[in-house]
Amino acid sequence: MKITPLGKLIMVLLGLTIIYFGFQNFGADIKKWATGGKESSPTQTATSTDDFGALRNAPSDPGRNAGSNGVTASVLASGGKISRPLVVAINTWAGHAPGIVANGGLDAGSAASLYKKKFSLDVKFVLLEDPAAKLAAFRNGDVDIMWDTVDNWAREASILAEQNQNAKSILMQDWSRGGDGIVSLSSITSIEGLKGKKIACTQFTPSHFLLLYLLSQSGLSPEDRTAVEKNIIFTQDAPAAAAMFKAKQVDAAVTWEPDLSGAVTAREDEAHVLVSTTAATNIIADTLIARQDVIDSAPESVRDFVHGWFEGIEMMRRDPANSYAVVGKALKLDNETVSGMLSGLKLTAFADNAQFYGLTGGRAHYETLFDTAFVIWRKKGLVTRAVNAKDWVDTRFISALAPAYPGEKVEEAKVAAKAPSSQDRAIINKQIDIHFTPGSDDIMPGSFFVLDALGDTMTSFGATYLRVEGNTDSTGSAPANMTLSERRALAVKSYILKNFPNIEASRFQTIGRGSSQPVASNATESGRQLNRRTEIKVVLAQ
């Protein structure tokens, strides 16, 4: 039988229709079949130091012991209150303690609830451990406010933007101060030591973001950083990464408490915490995100929720034992675990929030973290819709509370350099090329951009100090070289202090080595150039 041209056209259209509906209904199965049962991953490219450029010129750790004066109080529209319980999604993490304490537990309507007694606000906390389930509940309207980290919020904001949905960061919960970190073999003493090692980590999480940042700040070459990234073994979650380290399947793992400490204990003397947010103080911040429709319809309730959260911090200060008991009962944790979790973070009250969101002047560190994370996740092929930090935050609820917290200060322990010791451990080692006018300590303009990058390092590693070591070649007398190297080290310190006024002078240590520690032969000009160097070490303030 001969098929007519019309018949051929009908058969082609029928075939296309079958293919279309096949992909619509069985696309996932077809994709797995075509890839041998494996999901294809997005196109990824290695990160670079420049990807974290937004963190430069950010506030230091943050303005130590600075007050919250200067916040302009906002006025919210009256009458905007919610008539049902406000539903807040959290996970099993003690950073949510202020809200739980203020609410007297997870359930709405508790007789002990400050939210109920002081603000006539019913709050219900729900535990959603799976991030995907949490975001789905938030998008569906089953949750009004959800927990997030700022780096992950940049990813989820992009997802919401794709669906034409909106939400805002309304509160900073805490800084991670030891709660996140890298456990490694004791023989690995710095980030540079991760080269050639197997590292377990959960992809596209705060752990992944922390690792990428630490690599960017290290003294590793771009090629070495790329090689380290390719050597990462991705796990389903952070506890699984710790489990791989405990089982001696990897040399290091990026995880969070209590798995971080547990991994060290499991391998005893052969393991230690290589670096954690105890040192990298301003990288991982938790935040609370509110749906836009809730913000628009019940701004007074959102403000009261934030106010109650700050009151919860004060309640914990007054009665820590009872507070730990309330949190432990709600999260099904013992008091020791709650205490251990809380020791790995800094709960952030009004003054911290005011600085974090830029309400006291200067660039908001919230923006630096959010925008930096977006760059990283886009480079990893995880997000596509561009989002800007300023469009995904609402600071009115913090600023509305300014009259309640006049002059409250950001409380941070001061850090000061100490004399060199055999016990020192430099978690990051950099050798940078700083060019000086021959025979002087005048920094040549071409080196300024290198020095500016050190402001980034000092900003993020708040519980460390910077050791600047100047070195010369052997040309000239030994005493003259020693004096010159000391002056050059001081010139580096002076430049950074002048251009980064929020960084304290006590966090610097300058040492002149003269020509005593060559790394190459002084018999050739190329060797002498290598010896005229400045070494930067980020030392833990233990």
Salt bridges, closest charged atoms under 4 A:
GLU39 OE1 - LYS31 NZ 3.54
ASP51 OD2 - LYS379 NZ 2.95
ASP61 OD2 - ARG64 NH2 2.62
ASP61 OD1 - ARG177 NH2 3.46
ASP122 OD1 - LYS116 NZ 3.16
ASP144 OD1 - ARG84 NH2 2.83
ASP148 OD1 - LYS134 NZ 3.73
GLU156 OE1 - LYS134 NZ 3.43
GLU156 OE2 - ARG155 NH2 3.63
GLU162 OE1 - ARG385 NH2 3.78
ASP224 OD2 - LYS195 NZ 3.43
GLU229 OE1 - LYS380 NZ 2.40
GLU270 OE2 - LYS248 NZ 3.71
GLU270 OE2 - ARG267 NE 2.93
ASP293 OD1 - ARG291 NE 3.02
GLU300 OE1 - ARG303 NH2 3.69
ASP304 OD1 - ARG303 NH2 3.15
GLU311 OE1 - LYS118 NZ 3.24
GLU311 OE2 - HIS307 NE2 4.00
GLU314 OE1 - ARG317 NH1 3.64
GLU314 OE2 - ARG318 NH1 3.98
ASP352 OD2 - LYS346 NZ 2.63
GLU367 OE1 - ARG363 NH1 3.59
ASP371 OD2 - ARG363 NH2 3.81
ASP394 OD2 - ARG396 NH2 2.87
GLU412 OE1 - ARG177 NH1 3.04
GLU412 OE2 - LYS346 NZ 3.01
ASP424 OD2 - ARG467 NH2 2.58
ASP441 OD2 - ARG487 NE 3.54
GLU469 OE2 - ARG513 NH2 3.08
GLU469 OE2 - LYS537 NZ 3.62
ASP473 OD2 - ARG532 NH1 2.51
GLU504 OE2 - LYS414 NZ 3.14
GLU525 OE1 - ARG528 NH2 3.22
GLU525 OE2 - ARG532 NH2 2.95
GLU535 OE2 - ARG533 NE 2.85
